[in-house]
């Protein structure tokens, strides 16, 4: 297996892991400061986490040229 392919996949998975960790930490901090509880807290936390996760992936894609959202592109 070519080392460039291994490097590409490693960067891909590390980027997703970083996006998960950052989105989790930020959504936890933001929701904790709002004071919501119960179902409202769960729903807002879930929505905020999803928005942050995809926003962080988009930024990583633009900065590091990792293609997360180009599943059906012709090269």
C-alpha positions as CSV (number, residue, x, y, z in Angstrom):
1,X,0.0,0.0,0.0
2,X,1.3,3.4,-0.9
3,X,2.3,5.6,2.0
4,X,0.4,8.6,0.5
5,X,-2.8,6.6,0.8
6,X,-2.1,5.7,4.4
7,X,-1.3,9.3,5.2
8,X,-4.5,10.5,3.6
9,X,-6.6,8.0,5.6
10,X,-4.8,8.8,8.8
11,X,-5.4,12.6,8.3
12,X,-9.0,11.8,7.5
13,X,-9.7,9.8,10.7
14,X,-7.6,12.2,13.0
15,X,-9.6,15.1,11.6
16,X,-12.9,13.5,12.4
17,X,-11.7,12.7,15.9
18,X,-10.5,16.2,16.5
19,X,-13.9,17.6,15.2
20,X,-15.7,15.2,17.6
21,X,-13.7,16.3,20.6
22,X,-13.9,20.0,19.9
23,X,-17.6,19.9,19.1
24,X,-18.3,17.9,22.3
25,X,-16.3,20.3,24.5
26,X,-17.8,23.5,23.0
27,X,-21.4,22.2,23.0
28,X,-21.0,21.1,26.7
29,X,-19.7,24.4,27.7
30,X,-22.3,26.4,25.8
31,X,-25.2,24.3,27.1
32,X,-23.9,24.4,30.7
33,X,-23.9,28.2,30.7
34,X,-27.5,28.4,29.5
35,X,-29.0,26.6,32.5
36,X,-31.4,24.5,30.5
37,X,-32.4,21.1,31.9
38,X,-34.2,18.0,30.9
39,X,-35.5,17.4,27.4
40,X,-34.8,21.0,26.3
41,X,-31.1,20.6,27.3
42,X,-30.8,17.3,25.4
43,X,-32.4,18.6,22.2
44,X,-30.4,21.9,22.2
45,X,-27.2,20.0,23.0
46,X,-27.8,17.5,20.2
47,X,-28.5,20.3,17.6
48,X,-25.6,22.4,18.7
49,X,-23.2,19.4,18.7
50,X,-24.3,18.5,15.1
51,X,-23.9,22.1,13.9
52,X,-20.5,22.5,15.5
53,X,-19.3,19.1,14.3
54,X,-20.1,19.8,10.6
55,X,-18.8,23.4,10.9
56,X,-15.5,22.2,12.3
57,X,-15.3,19.5,9.5
58,X,-15.9,22.2,6.9
59,X,-13.1,24.4,8.3
60,X,-10.7,21.4,8.5
61,X,-11.7,20.6,4.9
62,X,-10.9,24.1,3.7
63,X,-7.7,24.5,5.7
64,X,-6.1,21.1,5.2
65,X,-7.6,20.2,1.8
66,X,-9.2,16.9,3.2
67,X,-12.2,15.9,1.2
68,X,-15.0,14.9,3.6
69,X,-18.1,15.9,1.6
70,X,-17.1,15.0,-2.0
71,X,-18.5,11.5,-2.2
72,X,-19.7,11.5,-5.8
73,X,-17.3,13.9,-7.5
74,X,-15.7,12.8,-10.7
75,X,-12.0,13.3,-11.0
